[in-house]
Amino acid sequence: MQVGTLGAFGLSLPDLLAWRAAAAATGTGTKGNPARSVVLLWLFGGPSHHDLWDPKPEAPIEVRGSFRPMRTASPDIQLTELLPQLARRARQFSLIRSMHHEESDHNVGGTVSLTGVPAGGRVGGGAPLPGVRRPTLGSLVARLRGFQAGKLPPFVCIGKPARVSGGASGQDAANLGAIYEAFRVEYGADGGVQLPPEFSPLPAISADRLSGRRRLLSRLRLPGPLPTGTPEVAGTAQFQEQALAMLTTPEARRAFRLDAEPAALRDRYGRTRFGQSCLLARRLVEAGAPFIQVNWSDHGEDQQTSGGDGGWDHHYRLFEFIQDGCYAWALDQGLSAFLDDLAQRGLLDSTLVLCMGEFGRTPKINSVGGRDHWPGVYTALAAGGGVQGGRVIGASDAIGAYPATPPIHPYQLHATVLHALGLNRLELTPLGLGFDAEPVHELFA
């Protein structure tokens, strides 16, 4: 009977939730910090900081490239001409121009950026315990924030992990276990996103039948071993209850319904996968999801036909791809619409938005009109969640090769996210996942 009830719903979400062991929330609340949610816009492939966020108009032509600098609404921020909409909204965000690490491989650089440290590496002077891999940032938030019955999962990822030979760039829960993996929403074929099949019960199962099964399950508390064999799991019934709550609660299901949005607003975000995913992220913020990651796209797609959704790995013909291939246009429109929408709905102050890739591009343009991998210095954008907009934190040198101010490492952004959410990172220390980095306090000063 216990096994049978798992399949009785006509969906697999109960299994997923059971294996995730939705433990009681372990977070400590906001503690005066404003952020309820974090949205990470993950621009995998390494966008060129020279050609977007950190123009070098005084550098030689082989460094500064083809795009002119543009004045913005903030006297402290200069962008390139590719980002006119963001230029008008420069007081809504700040730029960290001294990001730095030492890994130029996509997989390792992605792991550094999303986990804070490569396998076996060190975090802010503290090494993980032997054999402990670092989980991705969203999984850390899920572990510290915990699950709440009837609510959205604490970590939602929109889009597939980057498909790169040799790894998935640190986008998993590692030794925290599968219970803290992302709940993934895949890109739809129409340029939007598709509802996970786990949210769609079989057509033969009506809402009344689901409610009846919920009442039956409330009376069935069957003994037996727990799915994970750990004391954290209170039994399969609670996960089935949570799955049914997510299926039958209008608020949870409505969060994934992009077709509920006006066509004009969807157009404002841009009918690209990135734009529509930003719109979905706003809906998930409204529904209370603590951590949402938007993956720009699968690495290695046809960059000429992807409508701005291919990876940012522009080793050749960079200036053509980033301008005519809609990369900059999709980023400019989607991110500016996202910031506007959050602000108009009163959500920007309580939502920390980060936009970054795993590294930048080389200062010198190569022989085929592109730029190669460069972790020496790059830029991250931060907005909302208490961030003071219109400022530049740190600086790169005259040709955008290395930090001209103390470098800021990705693990400091991890500390910043946990700080903004009011989560206590010291709770990670017994798991071998603690780190002693300080948040980037300048963002909030």
C-alpha positions as CSV (number, residue, x, y, z in Angstrom):
1,M,0.0,0.0,0.0
2,Q,2.8,2.4,0.8
3,V,4.4,1.9,-2.6
4,G,1.1,2.1,-4.3
5,T,0.2,5.4,-2.8
6,L,3.3,6.9,-4.3
7,G,2.0,6.1,-7.8
8,A,-1.6,6.7,-7.1
9,F,-1.4,10.4,-7.9
10,G,-0.5,10.0,-11.5
11,L,2.6,12.2,-11.1
12,S,6.2,11.9,-9.9
13,L,6.4,15.0,-7.7
14,P,5.8,13.2,-4.4
15,D,8.9,11.0,-5.1
16,L,10.9,14.1,-5.8
17,L,9.8,15.8,-2.7
18,A,10.2,12.7,-0.6
19,W,13.8,12.4,-1.6
20,R,14.4,16.1,-0.9
21,A,13.4,15.6,2.7
22,A,11.5,18.8,3.3
23,A,12.9,19.5,6.7
24,A,11.7,22.4,8.9
25,A,13.1,25.7,7.9
26,T,16.6,26.3,9.4
27,G,16.9,29.9,8.3
28,T,17.1,32.7,10.8
29,G,14.8,35.2,9.1
30,T,15.8,38.5,7.6
31,K,17.3,39.9,10.8
32,G,16.7,43.4,9.5
33,N,18.0,42.6,6.0
34,P,15.4,43.3,3.3
35,A,15.8,40.4,0.9
36,R,13.1,37.8,0.7
37,S,14.4,36.4,-2.6
38,V,17.5,36.2,-4.7
39,V,17.5,36.0,-8.5
40,L,20.8,34.9,-10.2
41,L,20.9,35.7,-13.9
42,W,23.6,33.3,-15.0
43,L,25.3,34.4,-18.3
44,F,27.3,31.2,-18.9
45,G,30.1,31.4,-21.4
46,G,31.8,34.5,-20.2
47,P,30.3,37.8,-21.4
48,S,32.9,40.4,-22.4
49,H,33.1,43.0,-19.7
50,H,34.9,45.4,-22.2
51,D,31.9,45.3,-24.6
52,L,29.1,45.6,-22.0
53,W,29.9,46.8,-18.5
54,D,33.4,48.2,-18.4
55,P,34.3,50.1,-21.6
56,K,37.9,51.3,-22.1
57,P,37.6,54.2,-24.5
58,E,41.2,55.4,-23.9
59,A,42.8,52.0,-24.6
60,P,44.3,51.0,-27.9
61,I,41.8,49.8,-30.6
62,E,42.8,46.2,-30.2
63,V,41.6,46.5,-26.6
64,R,38.6,48.9,-26.7
65,G,36.8,47.2,-29.6
66,S,34.1,48.5,-31.8
67,F,31.5,49.8,-29.3
68,R,31.4,53.3,-28.0
69,P,30.9,54.2,-24.3
70,M,27.5,55.6,-23.3
71,R,26.7,58.0,-20.5
72,T,24.0,56.7,-18.1
73,A,21.5,58.0,-15.5
74,S,24.3,57.6,-12.9
75,P,27.4,59.9,-13.2
76,D,29.5,57.1,-11.8
77,I,28.5,54.4,-14.3
78,Q,29.5,54.1,-18.0
79,L,28.2,51.3,-20.2
80,T,28.7,50.6,-23.9
81,E,26.2,51.7,-26.5
82,L,24.8,48.2,-26.6
83,L,22.8,48.7,-23.4
84,P,20.7,51.8,-23.8
85,Q,17.8,50.7,-21.7
86,L,20.0,49.7,-18.8
87,A,21.9,53.0,-19.2
88,R,18.6,54.8,-18.5
89,R,18.1,52.7,-15.3
90,A,21.7,52.9,-14.0
91,R,20.4,54.2,-10.6
92,Q,18.7,50.9,-10.1
93,F,21.9,48.8,-10.0
94,S,25.5,48.8,-9.1
95,L,28.5,47.2,-10.9
96,I,31.3,45.2,-9.3
97,R,34.2,45.7,-11.7
98,S,36.9,44.0,-9.7
99,M,35.6,40.4,-9.8
100,H,38.5,37.9,-10.0
101,H,39.5,34.3,-9.8
102,E,42.2,32.2,-11.5
103,E,40.3,29.5,-13.5
104,S,39.9,30.0,-17.3
105,D,38.2,26.7,-18.1
106,H,34.4,26.9,-18.4
107,N,33.7,24.0,-16.1
108,V,36.2,25.0,-13.4
109,G,35.4,28.7,-13.7
110,G,31.7,27.9,-13.5
111,T,32.3,25.8,-10.4
112,V,34.3,28.6,-8.8
113,S,31.5,31.1,-9.5
114,L,28.5,29.0,-8.5
115,T,30.0,27.1,-5.6
116,G,32.7,29.6,-4.4
117,V,35.6,27.2,-4.8
118,P,36.7,24.3,-7.1
119,A,36.8,20.7,-5.7
120,G,39.6,20.5,-3.2
121,G,40.1,24.3,-3.2
122,R,40.0,26.8,-0.4
123,V,37.2,29.3,0.5
124,G,38.3,32.5,2.1
125,G,41.2,30.8,3.8
126,G,39.2,27.8,5.0
127,A,39.3,24.4,3.1
128,P,36.4,22.1,2.9
129,L,36.6,18.8,4.7
130,P,38.3,16.0,2.8
131,G,36.0,14.5,0.1
132,V,33.4,17.3,0.5
133,R,32.4,18.9,-2.8
134,R,30.9,22.3,-2.7
135,P,27.2,22.7,-3.5
136,T,25.9,25.4,-5.8
137,L,24.8,28.6,-4.2
138,G,21.1,27.9,-4.6
139,S,21.4,24.6,-2.8
140,L,23.2,26.3,0.1
141,V,20.2,28.7,0.3
142,A,17.8,25.8,0.2
143,R,19.7,24.0,3.0
144,L,19.7,27.1,5.2
145,R,16.2,28.4,4.4
146,G,14.5,24.9,4.4
147,F,11.2,23.8,2.9
148,Q,7.7,25.0,3.8
149,A,4.7,22.8,3.2
150,G,2.5,24.0,0.4
151,K,5.1,26.5,-0.8
152,L,7.3,26.6,-3.8
153,P,10.7,24.8,-3.5
154,P,13.4,27.0,-2.0
155,F,15.6,26.7,-5.1
156,V,14.1,26.9,-8.6
157,C,16.4,26.9,-11.7
158,I,15.0,28.0,-15.1
159,G,16.8,26.4,-17.9
160,K,19.1,23.5,-18.3
161,P,22.6,23.4,-16.8
162,A,25.3,24.2,-19.4
163,R,26.3,21.2,-21.4
164,V,30.0,21.3,-21.4
165,S,32.3,18.3,-21.8
166,G,33.6,17.1,-18.5
167,G,31.0,18.6,-16.1
168,A,28.0,20.7,-15.3
169,S,29.8,23.7,-13.9
170,G,29.0,23.2,-10.2
171,Q,25.2,23.3,-10.7
172,D,24.3,20.6,-8.2
173,A,23.8,20.1,-4.5
174,A,27.0,18.0,-4.1
175,N,27.2,16.3,-0.7
176,L,24.2,18.1,0.6
177,G,22.2,15.4,-1.2
178,A,19.5,15.4,-3.8
179,I,16.9,16.9,-1.4
180,Y,18.5,20.3,-2.1
181,E,18.8,20.0,-5.8
182,A,17.1,22.7,-7.9
183,F,13.6,22.3,-9.0
184,R,14.2,22.7,-12.8
185,V,11.9,24.4,-15.3
186,E,12.9,23.8,-18.9
187,Y,12.9,26.2,-21.7
188,G,9.8,25.8,-24.0
189,A,10.0,25.5,-27.8
190,D,8.1,28.8,-28.2
191,G,10.7,30.9,-26.6
192,G,9.1,30.9,-23.2
193,V,9.2,28.1,-20.5
194,Q,7.2,24.9,-20.1
195,L,5.5,23.8,-16.9
196,P,7.3,20.8,-15.3
197,P,5.4,17.6,-16.0
198,E,5.3,16.9,-12.3
199,F,2.8,19.8,-12.0
200,S,0.4,18.2,-14.4
201,P,-1.6,15.2,-13.1
202,L,-2.9,12.7,-15.6
203,P,-6.0,13.9,-17.3
204,A,-8.1,11.1,-15.8
205,I,-7.4,12.4,-12.3
206,S,-9.8,15.3,-11.4
207,A,-9.3,17.9,-8.7
208,D,-12.1,16.1,-6.7
209,R,-10.2,12.8,-6.9
210,L,-7.0,14.5,-5.9
211,S,-8.8,16.1,-2.9
212,G,-10.3,12.7,-2.0
213,R,-6.8,11.1,-2.1
214,R,-5.5,13.9,0.1
215,R,-8.2,13.2,2.7
216,L,-7.4,9.5,2.5
217,L,-3.7,10.1,2.9
218,S,-4.3,12.3,6.0
219,R,-5.8,9.2,7.6
220,L,-3.1,6.8,6.4
221,R,0.1,7.0,8.4
222,L,1.9,3.9,7.4
223,P,4.9,2.5,9.2
224,G,8.0,1.4,7.4
225,P,11.5,2.5,6.5
226,L,12.1,6.1,5.4
227,P,13.1,6.6,1.7
228,T,16.5,8.1,2.6
229,G,17.1,6.1,5.8
230,T,17.9,9.3,7.7
231,P,16.1,10.7,10.8
232,E,15.4,13.9,8.9
233,V,12.6,12.4,6.9
234,A,9.3,12.3,8.8
235,G,7.7,9.8,6.4
236,T,6.4,9.7,2.9
237,A,3.0,11.1,3.8
238,Q,4.3,14.6,4.4
239,F,5.9,14.7,1.0
240,Q,2.7,13.5,-0.6
241,E,0.8,16.2,1.3
242,Q,3.2,18.8,0.0
243,A,3.0,17.5,-3.6
244,L,-0.8,17.7,-3.4
245,A,-0.7,21.1,-1.9
246,M,1.5,22.3,-4.8
247,L,-0.9,20.7,-7.3
248,T,-4.1,22.0,-5.7
249,T,-3.0,25.4,-4.3
250,P,-3.9,28.0,-7.0
251,E,-1.0,30.3,-5.9
252,A,1.6,27.6,-6.4
253,R,0.4,26.6,-9.9
254,R,-0.3,30.1,-11.0
255,A,3.3,31.1,-10.4
256,F,4.3,29.0,-13.4
257,R,1.6,30.3,-15.8
258,L,3.3,32.8,-18.1
259,D,0.2,32.8,-20.3
260,A,-1.6,34.7,-17.5
261,E,0.6,37.7,-18.2
262,P,-0.6,40.4,-20.6
263,A,0.8,40.1,-24.1
264,A,2.2,43.7,-23.9
265,L,4.2,42.8,-20.8
266,R,5.6,39.7,-22.4
267,D,6.6,41.8,-25.3
268,R,8.3,44.3,-23.0
269,Y,10.5,41.5,-21.6
270,G,11.3,40.3,-25.1
271,R,10.1,37.1,-26.7
272,T,13.4,35.4,-26.2
273,R,14.0,32.6,-23.8
274,F,16.0,34.9,-21.5
275,G,13.3,37.6,-21.5
276,Q,10.5,35.2,-20.8
277,S,12.6,33.4,-18.1
278,C,13.1,36.8,-16.4
279,L,9.3,37.2,-16.4
280,L,8.8,33.8,-14.9
281,A,11.4,34.7,-12.3
282,R,9.3,37.7,-11.3
283,R,6.3,35.5,-10.9
284,L,8.3,33.1,-8.7
285,V,9.5,36.1,-6.6
286,E,5.9,37.1,-6.1
287,A,5.1,33.6,-5.0
288,G,7.8,33.6,-2.4
289,A,10.6,31.4,-3.9
290,P,13.8,32.2,-2.0
291,F,16.3,31.5,-4.7
292,I,15.8,31.5,-8.5
293,Q,18.5,30.9,-11.0
294,V,18.0,31.8,-14.7
295,N,20.4,30.1,-17.0
296,W,20.9,32.1,-20.2
297,S,21.1,28.9,-22.3
298,D,22.9,25.7,-23.2
299,H,26.5,26.3,-24.0
300,G,27.4,25.5,-27.6
301,E,24.1,26.3,-29.3
302,D,24.2,27.8,-32.8
303,Q,25.0,31.4,-31.9
304,Q,23.7,32.8,-35.2
305,T,20.2,31.4,-34.9
306,S,19.6,31.3,-31.2
307,G,17.9,34.7,-31.0
308,G,20.2,35.9,-28.2
309,D,20.0,32.6,-26.3
310,G,23.3,30.9,-27.2
311,G,26.2,30.9,-24.7
312,W,28.5,34.0,-24.4
313,D,31.6,32.1,-25.5
314,H,32.6,34.5,-28.3
315,H,36.1,33.4,-29.4
316,Y,35.4,34.7,-32.9
317,R,33.2,37.3,-34.6
318,L,32.3,38.6,-31.1
319,F,31.2,42.1,-32.3
320,E,28.8,40.6,-34.9
321,F,27.3,38.0,-32.5
322,I,26.9,40.3,-29.5
323,Q,25.3,43.1,-31.6
324,D,23.6,41.5,-34.6
325,G,23.0,38.2,-33.0
326,C,20.7,39.8,-30.4
327,Y,22.8,38.9,-27.3
328,A,23.1,42.5,-26.0
329,W,19.6,43.3,-27.2
330,A,18.0,40.4,-25.3
331,L,20.1,41.1,-22.2
332,D,19.3,44.8,-22.3
333,Q,15.5,44.4,-22.8
334,G,15.0,41.4,-20.5
335,L,17.0,42.8,-17.6
336,S,15.7,46.3,-17.8
337,A,12.1,45.0,-18.0
338,F,12.8,42.8,-15.0
339,L,14.1,45.6,-12.9
340,D,11.2,47.9,-13.9
341,D,8.6,45.2,-13.2
342,L,10.0,44.4,-9.7
343,A,10.2,48.1,-8.9
344,Q,6.7,48.9,-10.0
345,R,5.3,46.0,-8.0
346,G,7.2,47.0,-4.8
347,L,9.4,43.9,-5.0
348,L,12.8,45.3,-5.9
349,D,13.7,46.3,-2.4
350,S,13.1,42.8,-1.2
351,T,14.7,41.0,-4.1
352,L,18.5,40.8,-4.6
353,V,19.3,40.5,-8.3
354,L,22.8,39.3,-9.5
355,C,23.8,39.1,-13.1
356,M,27.1,37.6,-14.0
357,G,29.0,34.9,-15.9
358,E,31.9,32.6,-14.9
359,F,34.5,35.1,-16.1
360,G,35.2,37.8,-18.7
361,R,37.1,38.0,-21.9
362,T,40.7,38.8,-22.8
363,P,41.7,42.5,-23.1
364,K,43.2,42.0,-26.5
365,I,41.0,41.1,-29.4
366,N,42.3,37.9,-31.1
367,S,43.1,37.3,-34.8
368,V,39.5,36.1,-35.6
369,G,37.7,39.1,-34.1
370,G,36.9,37.5,-30.7
371,R,38.1,37.5,-27.2
372,D,39.1,34.5,-25.2
373,H,38.5,33.3,-21.6
374,W,39.7,35.7,-19.0
375,P,39.1,35.3,-15.2
376,G,41.7,38.0,-14.3
377,V,39.0,40.6,-13.9
378,Y,35.4,40.9,-14.9
379,T,32.1,42.5,-13.9
380,A,29.0,41.5,-11.9
381,L,25.8,43.5,-11.7
382,A,23.8,43.7,-8.4
383,A,20.5,45.4,-7.8
384,G,17.7,45.4,-5.2
385,G,17.7,43.7,-1.9
386,G,19.2,46.7,-0.1
387,V,21.8,47.4,-2.8
388,Q,22.5,51.1,-3.2
389,G,22.2,51.7,-7.0
390,G,24.1,53.9,-9.3
391,R,27.6,53.1,-8.1
392,V,30.7,51.2,-9.1
393,I,32.4,48.9,-6.6
394,G,36.1,48.3,-7.4
395,A,37.8,49.0,-10.7
396,S,39.8,47.2,-13.4
397,D,43.1,48.5,-14.7
398,A,43.5,50.7,-17.9
399,I,43.0,47.8,-20.3
400,G,40.6,45.7,-18.2
401,A,43.1,42.9,-17.5
402,Y,43.4,42.9,-13.7
403,P,41.8,44.5,-10.7
404,A,43.1,48.0,-9.9
405,T,41.5,47.7,-6.5
406,P,41.4,44.8,-4.1
407,P,39.8,41.9,-6.0
408,I,36.4,40.5,-5.1
409,H,36.1,36.7,-5.3
410,P,32.9,34.8,-6.1
411,Y,32.8,33.4,-2.5
412,Q,32.3,37.0,-1.3
413,L,29.2,37.2,-3.5
414,H,28.0,33.9,-1.8
415,A,28.5,35.6,1.6
416,T,26.7,38.6,0.3
417,V,23.7,36.5,-0.8
418,L,23.4,34.8,2.6
419,H,23.9,38.1,4.4
420,A,21.1,39.7,2.3
421,L,18.7,36.8,3.0
422,G,19.5,36.9,6.7
423,L,20.9,33.4,6.7
424,N,23.6,32.3,9.1
425,R,26.5,30.8,7.1
426,L,28.1,29.5,10.3
427,E,25.5,26.7,10.2
428,L,27.4,25.3,7.2
429,T,30.6,24.8,9.2
430,P,29.7,21.4,10.8
431,L,29.0,20.2,7.2
432,G,32.5,21.1,6.1
433,L,31.0,23.9,4.0
434,G,31.7,27.0,6.1
435,F,33.7,29.9,4.8
436,D,35.1,33.0,6.5
437,A,34.6,35.5,3.6
438,E,32.9,38.8,4.4
439,P,30.0,40.1,2.3
440,V,30.6,43.0,-0.1
441,H,29.4,45.5,2.4
442,E,30.0,48.4,-0.1
443,L,26.9,47.3,-2.0
444,F,24.7,48.2,0.9
445,A,26.5,51.2,2.4
